[in-house]
Each structure stands twice: as C-alpha cells, then as structure tokens.
Amino acid sequence: MTTVLTVLVGIAMLATVGVLLAGLLGMAGGSGNSARSQKLMRWRIGLQFVALALFALLLLTMKR
C-alpha cells in the first residue's frame, strides 16, 4: 500500500510542477491569454491539494 501511495504522490508532484512550468512559460511568452492562465492556476491548486492529501495519507499509513 505504501508503495502505491509513494508512486501516486510522486506522480501528483510531477503533474503539479508540469502545470506550474506551463503557466510560467505562458506568462513569459507574453501570449496574454488570461483565461488559460486562470485555468492553469486552478489546475495547479487542485493538483497541490491532491499531492498533499496523498502525502498525508502516506504518512498515516507509514505511522501504523
């Protein structure tokens, strides 16, 4: 169980970094598409929540 959670935490963290980099590159490119920037920000926040929730669950399972 802990192996699966560890892999899921890693995937969630990589996805968060990917969305963050996509947002940064979009802003650096000066495309000016604010709707896309907002959508990426919402995705990043959601992925951060998932990563933290999975990490907390992993810590709880390792503690037992």
N, C-alpha and C positions, 0 to 999 in steps of 0.2 A: 504493500500500500504506500509506503513512504517513497519507494522508487517512482511510482506513478505520479505522486504529488510533486516530487522533485522535478520530474520532467515537465509537468504542466506549469510549474512556477517558472522554469526556465523559458518555456515557450511564451508564456504571458509577458515575461520581462523583455524578451526579444521583440515581440509584437509591439510593446509599448515604445521601445527605442525606435523601431521602424516607423511608427506613426509620428513620433517626435521629429525624426530626421526628415520625413516627408513634409511636415509642416514648416520646418526651418528652411528647407530648400525652396519651398513655395514662396516663403516670405522673402528670402534672399534673391529669388529670381524677379521679384517685383511684378508678379502677374496681377496682383490687385484683386484677386478673386476672394472676396471676404466670406462668401457662403462656403467655399471649400475650406478655408481656414477654420471657420467655426465648426464645420463637420469633423475635421481632423482633431480639433481640440476636444470635442465631445467624445470621440473615439479614444483619445489618449486618456482622458479622465476615467472612462469606463474600463479600459484595459488596466490602468493603475489599480482601480478598485478590485478587479478580478485577481490581479497578481498579489495584492496584499491579503485578500481573503484566502487565497490558496496557500500563501505563506503562513498565515495564522493557523490554518487547518493542519499544515505540515508540522508546525511547532507543537500543536496539541497532540498529534499522533506520535510524535517522537518523544514527548514527555511521558506518555503512558507506557 
